[in-house]
Amino acid sequence: MAKSREYLQSGGQEVWLVFPDNRLIIVTTPESRLMFVSGEVVSTQKVLLGFNVAVDELLA
């Protein structure tokens, strides 16, 4: 989480934190933090708008 804050403070618009053991992806932006779990579809919030992928597919 600290590294994602560092990226955002340095001007990054969106950071994806991937936790394969927990089958969890957290997408952070300067304004929000969203969590996606197995069975859900992750979608971008600011960068590459319209891109999405199933958590299970990404962690396969």
Backbone bond lengths (Angstrom), bond angles and torsions (degrees), N, CA, C in turn:
res aa  C-N    CA-C-N  psi(-1)  N-CA   C-N-CA  omega(-1)  CA-C   N-CA-C  phi
1 M - - - 1.447 - - 1.533 110.82 -
2 A 1.320 115.80 -37.34 1.461 119.04 -179.64 1.527 110.61 -63.69
3 K 1.329 116.81 -39.70 1.458 120.28 -179.99 1.529 110.58 -66.37
4 S 1.330 117.70 -37.33 1.469 119.34 178.69 1.526 110.55 -65.44
5 R 1.330 117.40 -39.26 1.473 120.60 176.18 1.526 110.44 -60.87
6 E 1.336 115.41 -41.29 1.470 120.33 179.37 1.535 110.55 -61.55
7 Y 1.335 116.92 -44.23 1.467 120.24 178.71 1.522 110.98 -62.74
8 L 1.330 117.36 -43.72 1.462 120.85 -179.65 1.525 111.13 -66.41
9 Q 1.317 117.92 -40.20 1.466 121.53 179.39 1.530 111.23 -67.68
10 S 1.335 116.20 -22.80 1.469 121.26 179.56 1.525 111.86 -88.81
11 G 1.323 117.20 4.35 1.457 120.49 176.58 1.510 115.24 108.77
12 G 1.318 117.97 -2.36 1.463 120.02 176.19 1.524 109.76 -63.36
13 Q 1.311 116.19 146.93 1.463 120.61 -177.68 1.526 112.80 -97.70
14 E 1.348 116.45 -25.38 1.461 119.98 -175.17 1.525 109.05 -157.92
15 V 1.323 116.07 136.10 1.461 121.92 179.20 1.518 108.55 -129.28
16 W 1.337 116.63 131.81 1.461 121.74 175.40 1.514 108.10 -104.80
17 L 1.314 116.64 122.63 1.462 122.46 174.86 1.524 107.26 -103.99
18 V 1.320 116.51 121.44 1.459 121.63 -174.82 1.525 109.20 -111.51
19 F 1.329 115.98 124.56 1.462 123.14 179.35 1.531 108.08 -119.32
20 P 1.348 117.36 85.42 1.465 120.01 -174.10 1.527 113.97 -61.37
21 D 1.315 118.68 -36.47 1.465 120.62 -179.04 1.528 111.83 -63.52
22 N 1.322 116.54 -32.96 1.470 121.79 -179.37 1.523 112.18 -96.04
23 R 1.362 116.33 -3.94 1.465 122.08 -176.58 1.534 109.84 53.48
24 L 1.321 114.62 51.06 1.458 123.19 -173.93 1.523 109.63 -134.14
25 I 1.326 116.17 138.37 1.456 122.22 173.83 1.519 107.32 -129.45
26 I 1.317 116.09 131.68 1.463 121.94 177.27 1.529 107.39 -115.11
27 V 1.329 116.30 126.34 1.454 122.16 177.47 1.520 107.10 -107.77
28 T 1.337 115.79 120.64 1.462 119.57 -179.80 1.524 110.32 -115.70
29 T 1.314 115.57 142.89 1.459 123.66 172.68 1.523 105.77 -130.93
30 P 1.319 118.13 172.05 1.469 118.19 177.08 1.531 113.36 -58.12
31 E 1.346 117.17 -24.21 1.462 120.50 -176.35 1.526 115.08 -103.08
32 S 1.346 118.07 -18.12 1.461 117.78 -172.55 1.526 112.73 -152.58
33 R 1.319 114.35 166.82 1.462 123.08 174.06 1.522 107.21 -138.94
34 L 1.334 116.11 119.22 1.461 121.57 -178.86 1.521 109.77 -117.95
35 M 1.335 116.42 140.80 1.457 121.63 178.90 1.524 109.35 -112.56
36 F 1.336 115.38 137.31 1.456 122.61 178.24 1.517 108.01 -126.71
37 V 1.331 116.86 135.82 1.463 121.84 -177.50 1.527 109.56 -121.53
38 S 1.316 114.96 173.43 1.457 121.80 178.96 1.532 109.90 -49.33
39 G 1.332 116.41 134.67 1.451 121.32 -178.43 1.516 113.74 95.21
40 E 1.326 117.43 -11.19 1.462 121.30 -179.55 1.527 110.13 -105.69
41 V 1.320 115.43 168.19 1.462 122.28 177.85 1.520 108.41 -112.07
42 V 1.333 116.28 126.63 1.468 122.47 178.13 1.519 107.63 -85.44
43 S 1.322 116.67 135.45 1.457 119.94 175.69 1.520 109.24 -130.81
44 T 1.326 114.36 148.66 1.455 118.90 179.11 1.521 109.45 -68.57
45 Q 1.321 115.82 153.80 1.455 121.56 -178.58 1.526 112.05 -108.37
46 K 1.335 117.08 -31.07 1.468 120.60 -175.48 1.517 112.72 -136.91
47 V 1.318 117.43 -34.74 1.456 122.37 -174.33 1.523 108.47 -105.74
48 L 1.330 117.72 138.72 1.476 122.16 -179.09 1.525 111.16 53.09
49 L 1.304 116.84 49.79 1.461 121.32 -177.86 1.523 110.62 -50.05
50 G 1.306 114.84 135.41 1.454 121.88 -178.57 1.519 113.58 98.98
51 F 1.336 117.25 -14.13 1.459 119.82 177.80 1.521 109.09 -76.39
52 N 1.331 116.64 133.53 1.457 120.50 174.30 1.522 108.84 -150.33
53 V 1.310 115.50 156.26 1.459 121.87 -179.43 1.528 108.09 -153.66
54 A 1.317 116.11 143.94 1.465 120.45 177.44 1.514 109.64 -68.92
55 V 1.315 117.14 138.08 1.467 121.85 178.43 1.515 109.75 -54.69
56 D 1.329 117.24 -45.57 1.457 120.99 -177.60 1.525 111.98 -63.66
57 E 1.326 117.74 -34.77 1.461 121.73 178.05 1.517 110.69 -70.10
58 L 1.324 116.72 -41.88 1.463 121.73 -178.93 1.527 111.17 -66.18
59 L 1.310 116.77 -34.83 1.463 120.53 -176.43 1.519 113.43 -97.03
60 A 1.323 117.49 7.58 1.479 121.14 -179.32 1.520 111.39 -71.14
